[in-house]
Amino acid sequence: FMLLYHFLHCTYEHSQVVFIRHHTTAQEVDEQEFFQSRDTGGTLVSSALDLMDKIIASRYPREDWNIYAAQASDGDNWPMDSARWRELLTAKVLPAVLYY
C-alpha cells in the first residue's frame, strides 16, 4: 500500500485518497482510523464496493480524475456475498477505475 500511496502523491500534483473500512458494513474513515481500528466480525466485501461506487459517482467524475483502487483484505468474504461482490466489481468498480 505504501508504494501505491507514494506513487500517487509523487506522480500527481492533486491527489486524494479515500479510505473505506468494512466488515459487515462499510464506512469512509480517515487514514488514522483505517490503519488503527480493530473492527472484527464477518466480512461483506460488497459493502465496501458499493460505498466505493457511490463515492466515485458523487465526487470523482471519470473525465476529471484518474481513479485507482486498492483493496487490502484477509481474503475472507461471506459465501452468500460472493455473487453480489463479483457483480459490483465487474459492473460498477472496474469500469470506473484505471487500475484495481
C-alpha positions in Angstrom: 0.0 0.0 0.0 2.8 2.4 0.9 4.3 2.1 -2.6 1.0 2.9 -4.3 0.4 5.8 -1.9 3.9 7.2 -2.6 3.4 6.7 -6.4 0.2 8.6 -6.4 1.4 11.6 -4.3 4.6 11.9 -6.3 3.1 11.4 -9.8 0.0 13.7 -9.4 0.0 17.2 -8.2 -3.5 16.9 -6.9 -4.4 13.6 -5.4 -6.9 12.5 -2.9 -7.1 9.2 -1.0 -10.3 7.8 0.3 -10.2 5.2 3.0 -13.0 2.7 3.3 -13.1 0.2 6.2 -15.5 -2.6 6.2 -16.6 -5.8 7.9 -20.4 -6.3 7.7 -20.8 -2.7 6.8 -18.6 -0.1 5.2 -17.8 3.4 6.1 -15.4 6.1 4.9 -12.8 6.9 7.6 -9.6 8.9 7.9 -6.2 7.5 7.5 -5.5 7.0 11.2 -8.8 5.1 11.8 -8.2 3.0 8.7 -4.9 1.7 10.0 -5.5 1.6 13.7 -9.1 0.5 14.2 -9.6 -3.1 15.2 -13.0 -4.0 13.9 -14.0 -7.6 14.0 -16.8 -9.7 12.6 -17.9 -11.1 9.3 -16.8 -9.7 6.1 -19.1 -8.4 3.3 -16.8 -7.2 0.6 -19.8 -5.9 -1.4 -20.4 -3.2 1.3 -17.1 -1.6 0.5 -17.5 -1.8 -3.2 -21.0 -0.4 -3.0 -19.7 2.6 -1.0 -16.8 3.0 -3.4 -19.2 3.2 -6.3 -21.3 5.8 -4.5 -18.2 7.9 -3.6 -16.8 7.8 -7.2 -20.2 8.7 -8.6 -20.8 11.6 -6.3 -17.2 13.1 -6.1 -14.9 11.9 -8.8 -16.2 12.2 -12.4 -14.1 9.9 -14.6 -13.5 12.7 -17.1 -11.8 14.8 -14.4 -10.0 12.1 -12.3 -7.6 9.2 -12.8 -9.1 6.7 -10.3 -7.1 3.9 -8.8 -8.5 1.4 -6.3 -6.6 -0.8 -3.9 -8.1 -3.4 -1.6 -6.4 -4.8 1.4 -8.0 -8.0 2.7 -7.5 -11.2 4.6 -9.3 -12.9 1.7 -12.4 -13.7 3.7 -15.9 -13.0 2.5 -19.3 -14.5 3.4 -20.2 -17.1 0.8 -23.7 -15.5 0.3 -22.0 -12.2 -0.7 -19.8 -13.6 -3.5 -22.3 -13.1 -6.4 -23.0 -9.5 -5.3 -19.3 -8.7 -4.8 -18.5 -10.0 -8.3 -21.4 -8.1 -9.9 -20.4 -4.8 -8.2 -16.7 -5.3 -9.1 -17.3 -6.1 -12.8 -20.3 -3.8 -13.5 -19.5 -0.8 -11.4 -16.0 -0.5 -10.0 -13.7 -1.9 -12.8 -15.3 0.3 -15.5 -14.8 3.4 -13.3 -11.1 2.9 -12.4 -7.8 2.9 -14.3 -6.3 0.2 -12.1 -7.6 -2.1 -9.4 
